[in-house]
Amino acid sequence: MYTSDGHLRPLDEVEADIIRLAIGHYRGRMSEVARRLGIGRSTLYRKLGELGIDTAA
C-alpha cells in the first residue's frame, strides 16, 4: 500500500495488483474474477487495457 518513502501508492497501481492477484487466484476465469471484484466483465476487460495488464500468459 505504501511506497518506499512512506507515501500511499497510486490507486491505479493498487488496482492493477488486485486484478492480477484475482486473475491468478481464480486461474484466469475472467467471469469469476469480475464477479468477485464486483464489476462487469466488460469493465474488467476495459481496466485490463487501461492498466496494460496482459492476460495471455
PQR file of N, CA, C, O and H, with PARSE charges and radii, in Angstrom:
ATOM      1  N   MET A   1       0.798  -1.194   0.000 -0.4000 1.5000
ATOM      2  CA  MET A   1       0.000   0.000   0.000 -0.0000 2.0000
ATOM      3  C   MET A   1       0.847   1.267   0.000  0.5500 1.7000
ATOM      4  O   MET A   1       0.393   2.328  -0.429 -0.5500 1.4000
ATOM      5  N   TYR A   2       2.078   1.148   0.484 -0.4000 1.5000
ATOM      6  CA  TYR A   2       2.930   2.324   0.609 -0.0000 2.0000
ATOM      7  C   TYR A   2       4.154   2.220  -0.295  0.5500 1.7000
ATOM      8  O   TYR A   2       4.624   1.125  -0.605 -0.5500 1.4000
ATOM      9  H   TYR A   2       2.447   0.287   0.833  0.4000 1.0000
ATOM     10  N   THR A   3       4.656   3.366  -0.707 -0.4000 1.5000
ATOM     11  CA  THR A   3       5.907   3.412  -1.456 -0.0000 2.0000
ATOM     12  C   THR A   3       7.062   3.293  -0.479  0.5500 1.7000
ATOM     13  O   THR A   3       6.861   3.318   0.735 -0.5500 1.4000
ATOM     14  H   THR A   3       4.274   4.255  -0.455  0.4000 1.0000
ATOM     15  N   SER A   4       8.263   3.165  -1.004 -0.4000 1.5000
ATOM     16  CA  SER A   4       9.434   3.021  -0.132 -0.0000 2.0000
ATOM     17  C   SER A   4       9.669   4.250   0.742  0.5500 1.7000
ATOM     18  O   SER A   4      10.320   4.157   1.783 -0.5500 1.4000
ATOM     19  H   SER A   4       8.427   3.145  -1.990  0.4000 1.0000
ATOM     20  N   ASP A   5       9.141   5.404   0.320 -0.4000 1.5000
ATOM     21  CA  ASP A   5       9.318   6.614   1.134 -0.0000 2.0000
ATOM     22  C   ASP A   5       8.128   6.885   2.057  0.5500 1.7000
ATOM     23  O   ASP A   5       8.025   7.966   2.636 -0.5500 1.4000
ATOM     24  H   ASP A   5       8.613   5.479  -0.526  0.4000 1.0000
ATOM     25  N   GLY A   6       7.227   5.904   2.195 -0.4000 1.5000
ATOM     26  CA  GLY A   6       6.141   6.009   3.158 -0.0000 2.0000
ATOM     27  C   GLY A   6       4.855   6.635   2.671  0.5500 1.7000
ATOM     28  O   GLY A   6       3.919   6.797   3.453 -0.5500 1.4000
ATOM     29  H   GLY A   6       7.310   5.026   1.724  0.4000 1.0000
ATOM     30  N   HIS A   7       4.780   6.991   1.405 -0.4000 1.5000
ATOM     31  CA  HIS A   7       3.556   7.569   0.855 -0.0000 2.0000
ATOM     32  C   HIS A   7       2.671   6.463   0.293  0.5500 1.7000
ATOM     33  O   HIS A   7       3.149   5.381  -0.048 -0.5500 1.4000
ATOM     34  H   HIS A   7       5.541   6.860   0.769  0.4000 1.0000
ATOM     35  N   LEU A   8       1.382   6.749   0.202 -0.4000 1.5000
ATOM     36  CA  LEU A   8       0.461   5.791  -0.402 -0.0000 2.0000
ATOM     37  C   LEU A   8       0.767   5.610  -1.885  0.5500 1.7000
ATOM     38  O   LEU A   8       1.119   6.563  -2.580 -0.5500 1.4000
ATOM     39  H   LEU A   8       0.994   7.628   0.479  0.4000 1.0000
ATOM     40  N   ARG A   9       0.627   4.373  -2.359 -0.4000 1.5000
ATOM     41  CA  ARG A   9       0.810   4.103  -3.783 -0.0000 2.0000
ATOM     42  C   ARG A   9      -0.379   4.648  -4.564  0.5500 1.7000
ATOM     43  O   ARG A   9      -1.479   4.734  -4.017 -0.5500 1.4000
ATOM     44  H   ARG A   9       0.341   3.599  -1.794  0.4000 1.0000
ATOM     45  N   PRO A  10      -0.189   5.016  -5.819 -0.5600 1.5000
ATOM     46  CA  PRO A  10      -1.300   5.496  -6.641  0.2800 2.0000
ATOM     47  C   PRO A  10      -2.376   4.404  -6.789  0.5500 1.7000
ATOM     48  O   PRO A  10      -2.069   3.212  -6.833 -0.5500 1.4000
ATOM     49  N   LEU A  11      -3.610   4.831  -6.862 -0.4000 1.5000
ATOM     50  CA  LEU A  11      -4.742   3.918  -6.941 -0.0000 2.0000
ATOM     51  C   LEU A  11      -4.637   2.962  -8.127  0.5500 1.7000
ATOM     52  O   LEU A  11      -4.968   1.784  -7.993 -0.5500 1.4000
ATOM     53  H   LEU A  11      -3.859   5.799  -6.826  0.4000 1.0000
ATOM     54  N   ASP A  12      -4.180   3.447  -9.286 -0.4000 1.5000
ATOM     55  CA  ASP A  12      -4.097   2.568 -10.451 -0.0000 2.0000
ATOM     56  C   ASP A  12      -3.097   1.428 -10.232  0.5500 1.7000
ATOM     57  O   ASP A  12      -3.297   0.329 -10.748 -0.5500 1.4000
ATOM     58  H   ASP A  12      -3.911   4.404  -9.394  0.4000 1.0000
ATOM     59  N   GLU A  13      -2.036   1.675  -9.482 -0.4000 1.5000
ATOM     60  CA  GLU A  13      -1.066   0.611  -9.179 -0.0000 2.0000
ATOM     61  C   GLU A  13      -1.670  -0.426  -8.241  0.5500 1.7000
ATOM     62  O   GLU A  13      -1.489  -1.628  -8.435 -0.5500 1.4000
ATOM     63  H   GLU A  13      -1.874   2.569  -9.063  0.4000 1.0000
ATOM     64  N   VAL A  14      -2.380   0.040  -7.235 -0.4000 1.5000
ATOM     65  CA  VAL A  14      -3.020  -0.869  -6.286 -0.0000 2.0000
ATOM     66  C   VAL A  14      -4.095  -1.685  -7.008  0.5500 1.7000
ATOM     67  O   VAL A  14      -4.198  -2.896  -6.818 -0.5500 1.4000
ATOM     68  H   VAL A  14      -2.527   1.017  -7.078  0.4000 1.0000
ATOM     69  N   GLU A  15      -4.886  -1.013  -7.829 -0.4000 1.5000
ATOM     70  CA  GLU A  15      -5.941  -1.681  -8.586 -0.0000 2.0000
ATOM     71  C   GLU A  15      -5.360  -2.751  -9.504  0.5500 1.7000
ATOM     72  O   GLU A  15      -5.900  -3.854  -9.587 -0.5500 1.4000
ATOM     73  H   GLU A  15      -4.802  -0.028  -7.983  0.4000 1.0000
ATOM     74  N   ALA A  16      -4.274  -2.440 -10.186 -0.4000 1.5000
ATOM     75  CA  ALA A  16      -3.633  -3.400 -11.073 -0.0000 2.0000
ATOM     76  C   ALA A  16      -3.149  -4.623 -10.293  0.5500 1.7000
ATOM     77  O   ALA A  16      -3.297  -5.753 -10.759 -0.5500 1.4000
ATOM     78  H   ALA A  16      -3.835  -1.545 -10.118  0.4000 1.0000
ATOM     79  N   ASP A  17      -2.580  -4.406  -9.126 -0.4000 1.5000
ATOM     80  CA  ASP A  17      -2.118  -5.526  -8.297 -0.0000 2.0000
ATOM     81  C   ASP A  17      -3.279  -6.415  -7.860  0.5500 1.7000
ATOM     82  O   ASP A  17      -3.164  -7.641  -7.884 -0.5500 1.4000
ATOM     83  H   ASP A  17      -2.460  -3.488  -8.748  0.4000 1.0000
ATOM     84  N   ILE A  18      -4.386  -5.811  -7.465 -0.4000 1.5000
ATOM     85  CA  ILE A  18      -5.564  -6.577  -7.033 -0.0000 2.0000
ATOM     86  C   ILE A  18      -6.119  -7.393  -8.194  0.5500 1.7000
ATOM     87  O   ILE A  18      -6.475  -8.558  -8.019 -0.5500 1.4000
ATOM     88  H   ILE A  18      -4.479  -4.816  -7.445  0.4000 1.0000
ATOM     89  N   ILE A  19      -6.194  -6.793  -9.375 -0.4000 1.5000
ATOM     90  CA  ILE A  19      -6.706  -7.510 -10.538 -0.0000 2.0000
ATOM     91  C   ILE A  19      -5.783  -8.671 -10.888  0.5500 1.7000
ATOM     92  O   ILE A  19      -6.262  -9.772 -11.161 -0.5500 1.4000
ATOM     93  H   ILE A  19      -5.905  -5.846  -9.518  0.4000 1.0000
ATOM     94  N   ARG A  20      -4.463  -8.447 -10.885 -0.4000 1.5000
ATOM     95  CA  ARG A  20      -3.518  -9.540 -11.155 -0.0000 2.0000
ATOM     96  C   ARG A  20      -3.661 -10.661 -10.130  0.5500 1.7000
ATOM     97  O   ARG A  20      -3.650 -11.840 -10.485 -0.5500 1.4000
ATOM     98  H   ARG A  20      -4.074  -7.553 -10.664  0.4000 1.0000
ATOM     99  N   LEU A  21      -3.794 -10.293  -8.876 -0.4000 1.5000
ATOM    100  CA  LEU A  21      -3.972 -11.274  -7.813 -0.0000 2.0000
ATOM    101  C   LEU A  21      -5.235 -12.099  -8.044  0.5500 1.7000
ATOM    102  O   LEU A  21      -5.212 -13.322  -7.913 -0.5500 1.4000
ATOM    103  H   LEU A  21      -3.803  -9.336  -8.588  0.4000 1.0000
ATOM    104  N   ALA A  22      -6.332 -11.433  -8.385 -0.4000 1.5000
ATOM    105  CA  ALA A  22      -7.602 -12.127  -8.620 -0.0000 2.0000
ATOM    106  C   ALA A  22      -7.511 -13.052  -9.831  0.5500 1.7000
ATOM    107  O   ALA A  22      -8.035 -14.165  -9.800 -0.5500 1.4000
ATOM    108  H   ALA A  22      -6.351 -10.439  -8.491  0.4000 1.0000
ATOM    109  N   ILE A  23      -6.849 -12.598 -10.899 -0.4000 1.5000
ATOM    110  CA  ILE A  23      -6.700 -13.438 -12.092 -0.0000 2.0000
ATOM    111  C   ILE A  23      -5.927 -14.704 -11.749  0.5500 1.7000
ATOM    112  O   ILE A  23      -6.293 -15.795 -12.187 -0.5500 1.4000
ATOM    113  H   ILE A  23      -6.424 -11.694 -10.924  0.4000 1.0000
ATOM    114  N   GLY A  24      -4.871 -14.567 -10.976 -0.4000 1.5000
ATOM    115  CA  GLY A  24      -4.108 -15.736 -10.557 -0.0000 2.0000
ATOM    116  C   GLY A  24      -4.900 -16.640  -9.637  0.5500 1.7000
ATOM    117  O   GLY A  24      -4.894 -17.861  -9.794 -0.5500 1.4000
ATOM    118  H   GLY A  24      -4.573 -13.681 -10.620  0.4000 1.0000
ATOM    119  N   HIS A  25      -5.581 -16.038  -8.677 -0.4000 1.5000
ATOM    120  CA  HIS A  25      -6.338 -16.815  -7.689 -0.0000 2.0000
ATOM    121  C   HIS A  25      -7.460 -17.614  -8.339  0.5500 1.7000
ATOM    122  O   HIS A  25      -7.695 -18.769  -7.983 -0.5500 1.4000
ATOM    123  H   HIS A  25      -5.586 -15.046  -8.549  0.4000 1.0000
ATOM    124  N   TYR A  26      -8.149 -16.999  -9.289 -0.4000 1.5000
ATOM    125  CA  TYR A  26      -9.266 -17.663  -9.966 -0.0000 2.0000
ATOM    126  C   TYR A  26      -8.840 -18.302 -11.287  0.5500 1.7000
ATOM    127  O   TYR A  26      -9.672 -18.618 -12.137 -0.5500 1.4000
ATOM    128  H   TYR A  26      -7.958 -16.061  -9.578  0.4000 1.0000
ATOM    129  N   ARG A  27      -7.532 -18.485 -11.439 -0.4000 1.5000
ATOM    130  CA  ARG A  27      -6.933 -19.210 -12.569 -0.0000 2.0000
ATOM    131  C   ARG A  27      -7.409 -18.714 -13.928  0.5500 1.7000
ATOM    132  O   ARG A  27      -7.686 -19.499 -14.835 -0.5500 1.4000
ATOM    133  H   ARG A  27      -6.856 -18.229 -10.749  0.4000 1.0000
ATOM    134  N   GLY A  28      -7.497 -17.397 -14.047 -0.4000 1.5000
ATOM    135  CA  GLY A  28      -7.824 -16.794 -15.334 -0.0000 2.0000
ATOM    136  C   GLY A  28      -9.280 -16.871 -15.740  0.5500 1.7000
ATOM    137  O   GLY A  28      -9.625 -16.491 -16.859 -0.5500 1.4000
ATOM    138  H   GLY A  28      -7.272 -16.759 -13.310  0.4000 1.0000
ATOM    139  N   ARG A  29     -10.142 -17.354 -14.861 -0.4000 1.5000
ATOM    140  CA  ARG A  29     -11.579 -17.413 -15.181 -0.0000 2.0000
ATOM    141  C   ARG A  29     -12.152 -16.011 -15.006  0.5500 1.7000
ATOM    142  O   ARG A  29     -12.538 -15.604 -13.911 -0.5500 1.4000
ATOM    143  H   ARG A  29      -9.861 -17.663 -13.952  0.4000 1.0000
ATOM    144  N   MET A  30     -12.192 -15.289 -16.122 -0.4000 1.5000
ATOM    145  CA  MET A  30     -12.490 -13.864 -16.081 -0.0000 2.0000
ATOM    146  C   MET A  30     -13.897 -13.558 -15.580  0.5500 1.7000
ATOM    147  O   MET A  30     -14.102 -12.537 -14.923 -0.5500 1.4000
ATOM    148  H   MET A  30     -11.878 -15.620 -17.012  0.4000 1.0000
ATOM    149  N   SER A  31     -14.859 -14.410 -15.870 -0.4000 1.5000
ATOM    150  CA  SER A  31     -16.209 -14.184 -15.334 -0.0000 2.0000
ATOM    151  C   SER A  31     -16.189 -14.232 -13.814  0.5500 1.7000
ATOM    152  O   SER A  31     -16.826 -13.414 -13.150 -0.5500 1.4000
ATOM    153  H   SER A  31     -14.692 -15.239 -16.404  0.4000 1.0000
ATOM    154  N   GLU A  32     -15.455 -15.192 -13.270 -0.4000 1.5000
ATOM    155  CA  GLU A  32     -15.344 -15.312 -11.818 -0.0000 2.0000
ATOM    156  C   GLU A  32     -14.561 -14.140 -11.227  0.5500 1.7000
ATOM    157  O   GLU A  32     -14.926 -13.615 -10.175 -0.5500 1.4000
ATOM    158  H   GLU A  32     -14.937 -15.856 -13.810  0.4000 1.0000
ATOM    159  N   VAL A  33     -13.485 -13.731 -11.901 -0.4000 1.5000
ATOM    160  CA  VAL A  33     -12.701 -12.579 -11.444 -0.0000 2.0000
ATOM    161  C   VAL A  33     -13.598 -11.346 -11.360  0.5500 1.7000
ATOM    162  O   VAL A  33     -13.614 -10.653 -10.343 -0.5500 1.4000
ATOM    163  H   VAL A  33     -13.188 -14.157 -12.755  0.4000 1.0000
ATOM    164  N   ALA A  34     -14.337 -11.077 -12.426 -0.4000 1.5000
ATOM    165  CA  ALA A  34     -15.218  -9.912 -12.444 -0.0000 2.0000
ATOM    166  C   ALA A  34     -16.270 -10.005 -11.348  0.5500 1.7000
ATOM    167  O   ALA A  34     -16.522  -9.028 -10.644 -0.5500 1.4000
ATOM    168  H   ALA A  34     -14.324 -11.640 -13.252  0.4000 1.0000
ATOM    169  N   ARG A  35     -16.882 -11.169 -11.202 -0.4000 1.5000
ATOM    170  CA  ARG A  35     -17.919 -11.353 -10.179 -0.0000 2.0000
ATOM    171  C   ARG A  35     -17.352 -11.090  -8.782  0.5500 1.7000
ATOM    172  O   ARG A  35     -17.973 -10.390  -7.982 -0.5500 1.4000
ATOM    173  H   ARG A  35     -16.677 -11.963 -11.774  0.4000 1.0000
ATOM    174  N   ARG A  36     -16.189 -11.644  -8.491 -0.4000 1.5000
ATOM    175  CA  ARG A  36     -15.592 -11.485  -7.154 -0.0000 2.0000
ATOM    176  C   ARG A  36     -15.116 -10.061  -6.892  0.5500 1.7000
ATOM    177  O   ARG A  36     -15.075  -9.617  -5.745 -0.5500 1.4000
ATOM    178  H   ARG A  36     -15.684 -12.212  -9.140  0.4000 1.0000
ATOM    179  N   LEU A  37     -14.757  -9.346  -7.958 -0.4000 1.5000
ATOM    180  CA  LEU A  37     -14.340  -7.945  -7.794 -0.0000 2.0000
ATOM    181  C   LEU A  37     -15.541  -7.000  -7.773  0.5500 1.7000
ATOM    182  O   LEU A  37     -15.405  -5.813  -7.478 -0.5500 1.4000
ATOM    183  H   LEU A  37     -14.790  -9.707  -8.890  0.4000 1.0000
ATOM    184  N   GLY A  38     -16.726  -7.546  -8.094 -0.4000 1.5000
ATOM    185  CA  GLY A  38     -17.937  -6.728  -8.070 -0.0000 2.0000
ATOM    186  C   GLY A  38     -18.061  -5.796  -9.256  0.5500 1.7000
ATOM    187  O   GLY A  38     -18.655  -4.722  -9.153 -0.5500 1.4000
ATOM    188  H   GLY A  38     -16.837  -8.511  -8.334  0.4000 1.0000
ATOM    189  N   ILE A  39     -17.490  -6.212 -10.405 -0.4000 1.5000
ATOM    190  CA  ILE A  39     -17.578  -5.411 -11.632 -0.0000 2.0000
ATOM    191  C   ILE A  39     -18.045  -6.310 -12.773  0.5500 1.7000
ATOM    192  O   ILE A  39     -17.994  -7.535 -12.660 -0.5500 1.4000
ATOM    193  H   ILE A  39     -17.007  -7.084 -10.490  0.4000 1.0000
ATOM    194  N   GLY A  40     -18.494  -5.713 -13.857 -0.4000 1.5000
ATOM    195  CA  GLY A  40     -18.890  -6.478 -15.026 -0.0000 2.0000
ATOM    196  C   GLY A  40     -17.671  -6.942 -15.816  0.5500 1.7000
ATOM    197  O   GLY A  40     -16.584  -6.379 -15.686 -0.5500 1.4000
ATOM    198  H   GLY A  40     -18.535  -4.718 -13.948  0.4000 1.0000
ATOM    199  N   ARG A  41     -17.862  -7.970 -16.632 -0.4000 1.5000
ATOM    200  CA  ARG A  41     -16.754  -8.472 -17.442 -0.0000 2.0000
ATOM    201  C   ARG A  41     -16.225  -7.420 -18.403  0.5500 1.7000
ATOM    202  O   ARG A  41     -15.015  -7.310 -18.598 -0.5500 1.4000
ATOM    203  H   ARG A  41     -18.745  -8.427 -16.738  0.4000 1.0000
ATOM    204  N   SER A  42     -17.117  -6.648 -19.003 -0.4000 1.5000
ATOM    205  CA  SER A  42     -16.649  -5.622 -19.934 -0.0000 2.0000
ATOM    206  C   SER A  42     -15.821  -4.565 -19.204  0.5500 1.7000
ATOM    207  O   SER A  42     -14.838  -4.061 -19.747 -0.5500 1.4000
ATOM    208  H   SER A  42     -18.101  -6.737 -18.845  0.4000 1.0000
ATOM    209  N   THR A  43     -16.215  -4.232 -17.985 -0.4000 1.5000
ATOM    210  CA  THR A  43     -15.436  -3.289 -17.180 -0.0000 2.0000
ATOM    211  C   THR A  43     -14.076  -3.875 -16.854  0.5500 1.7000
ATOM    212  O   THR A  43     -13.068  -3.169 -16.902 -0.5500 1.4000
ATOM    213  H   THR A  43     -17.014  -4.641 -17.544  0.4000 1.0000
ATOM    214  N   LEU A  44     -14.034  -5.160 -16.522 -0.4000 1.5000
ATOM    215  CA  LEU A  44     -12.768  -5.820 -16.230 -0.0000 2.0000
ATOM    216  C   LEU A  44     -11.841  -5.742 -17.439  0.5500 1.7000
ATOM    217  O   LEU A  44     -10.671  -5.381 -17.304 -0.5500 1.4000
ATOM    218  H   LEU A  44     -14.853  -5.734 -16.482  0.4000 1.0000
ATOM    219  N   TYR A  45     -12.356  -6.077 -18.614 -0.4000 1.5000
ATOM    220  CA  TYR A  45     -11.515  -6.040 -19.809 -0.0000 2.0000
ATOM    221  C   TYR A  45     -11.066  -4.613 -20.145  0.5500 1.7000
ATOM    222  O   TYR A  45      -9.945  -4.401 -20.608 -0.5500 1.4000
ATOM    223  H   TYR A  45     -13.306  -6.370 -18.723  0.4000 1.0000
ATOM    224  N   ARG A  46     -11.941  -3.648 -19.910 -0.4000 1.5000
ATOM    225  CA  ARG A  46     -11.551  -2.249 -20.151 -0.0000 2.0000
ATOM    226  C   ARG A  46     -10.411  -1.858 -19.205  0.5500 1.7000
ATOM    227  O   ARG A  46      -9.440  -1.228 -19.625 -0.5500 1.4000
ATOM    228  H   ARG A  46     -12.851  -3.819 -19.535  0.4000 1.0000
ATOM    229  N   LYS A  47     -10.534  -2.232 -17.937 -0.4000 1.5000
ATOM    230  CA  LYS A  47      -9.490  -1.921 -16.967 -0.0000 2.0000
ATOM    231  C   LYS A  47      -8.182  -2.623 -17.317  0.5500 1.7000
ATOM    232  O   LYS A  47      -7.109  -2.043 -17.151 -0.5500 1.4000
ATOM    233  H   LYS A  47     -11.323  -2.743 -17.596  0.4000 1.0000
ATOM    234  N   LEU A  48      -8.254  -3.853 -17.794 -0.4000 1.5000
ATOM    235  CA  LEU A  48      -7.041  -4.561 -18.206 -0.0000 2.0000
ATOM    236  C   LEU A  48      -6.308  -3.770 -19.279  0.5500 1.7000
ATOM    237  O   LEU A  48      -5.086  -3.627 -19.228 -0.5500 1.4000
ATOM    238  H   LEU A  48      -9.126  -4.324 -17.929  0.4000 1.0000
ATOM    239  N   GLY A  49      -7.050  -3.260 -20.241 -0.4000 1.5000
ATOM    240  CA  GLY A  49      -6.450  -2.458 -21.304 -0.0000 2.0000
ATOM    241  C   GLY A  49      -5.876  -1.153 -20.790  0.5500 1.7000
ATOM    242  O   GLY A  49      -4.761  -0.772 -21.147 -0.5500 1.4000
ATOM    243  H   GLY A  49      -8.043  -3.376 -20.281  0.4000 1.0000
ATOM    244  N   GLU A  50      -6.635  -0.470 -19.953 -0.4000 1.5000
ATOM    245  CA  GLU A  50      -6.181   0.814 -19.408 -0.0000 2.0000
ATOM    246  C   GLU A  50      -4.931   0.660 -18.547  0.5500 1.7000
ATOM    247  O   GLU A  50      -4.044   1.514 -18.563 -0.5500 1.4000
ATOM    248  H   GLU A  50      -7.541  -0.780 -19.662  0.4000 1.0000
ATOM    249  N   LEU A  51      -4.871  -0.437 -17.797 -0.4000 1.5000
ATOM    250  CA  LEU A  51      -3.752  -0.660 -16.890 -0.0000 2.0000
ATOM    251  C   LEU A  51      -2.594  -1.391 -17.545  0.5500 1.7000
ATOM    252  O   LEU A  51      -1.542  -1.570 -16.932 -0.5500 1.4000
ATOM    253  H   LEU A  51      -5.591  -1.131 -17.783  0.4000 1.0000
ATOM    254  N   GLY A  52      -2.783  -1.817 -18.792 -0.4000 1.5000
ATOM    255  CA  GLY A  52      -1.720  -2.505 -19.519 -0.0000 2.0000
ATOM    256  C   GLY A  52      -1.428  -3.899 -18.979  0.5500 1.7000
ATOM    257  O   GLY A  52      -0.282  -4.350 -18.992 -0.5500 1.4000
ATOM    258  H   GLY A  52      -3.637  -1.672 -19.291  0.4000 1.0000
ATOM    259  N   ILE A  53      -2.470  -4.582 -18.502 -0.4000 1.5000
ATOM    260  CA  ILE A  53      -2.292  -5.928 -17.966 -0.0000 2.0000
ATOM    261  C   ILE A  53      -2.525  -6.933 -19.083  0.5500 1.7000
ATOM    262  O   ILE A  53      -3.580  -6.947 -19.717 -0.5500 1.4000
ATOM    263  H   ILE A  53      -3.400  -4.216 -18.491  0.4000 1.0000
ATOM    264  N   ASP A  54      -1.513  -7.782 -19.314 -0.4000 1.5000
ATOM    265  CA  ASP A  54      -1.593  -8.813 -20.344 -0.0000 2.0000
ATOM    266  C   ASP A  54      -2.021 -10.111 -19.706  0.5500 1.7000
ATOM    267  O   ASP A  54      -1.369 -10.582 -18.774 -0.5500 1.4000
ATOM    268  H   ASP A  54      -0.656  -7.770 -18.799  0.4000 1.0000
ATOM    269  N   THR A  55      -3.107 -10.707 -20.186 -0.4000 1.5000
ATOM    270  CA  THR A  55      -3.595 -11.961 -19.625 -0.0000 2.0000
ATOM    271  C   THR A  55      -3.267 -13.160 -20.498  0.5500 1.7000
ATOM    272  O   THR A  55      -3.729 -14.267 -20.221 -0.5500 1.4000
ATOM    273  H   THR A  55      -3.637 -10.325 -20.942  0.4000 1.0000
ATOM    274  N   ALA A  56      -2.485 -12.964 -21.539 -0.4000 1.5000
ATOM    275  CA  ALA A  56      -2.160 -14.064 -22.455 -0.0000 2.0000
ATOM    276  C   ALA A  56      -1.242 -15.098 -21.809  0.5500 1.7000
ATOM    277  O   ALA A  56      -1.251 -16.263 -22.207 -0.5500 1.4000
ATOM    278  H   ALA A  56      -2.109 -12.065 -21.764  0.4000 1.0000
ATOM    279  N   ALA A  57      -0.461 -14.695 -20.835 -0.4000 1.5000
ATOM    280  CA  ALA A  57       0.495 -15.619 -20.212 -0.0000 2.0000
ATOM    281  C   ALA A  57      -0.156 -16.606 -19.282  0.5500 1.7000
ATOM    282  O   ALA A  57       0.528 -17.441 -18.690 -0.5500 1.4000
ATOM    283  H   ALA A  57      -0.453 -13.749 -20.513  0.4000 1.0000
TER
END
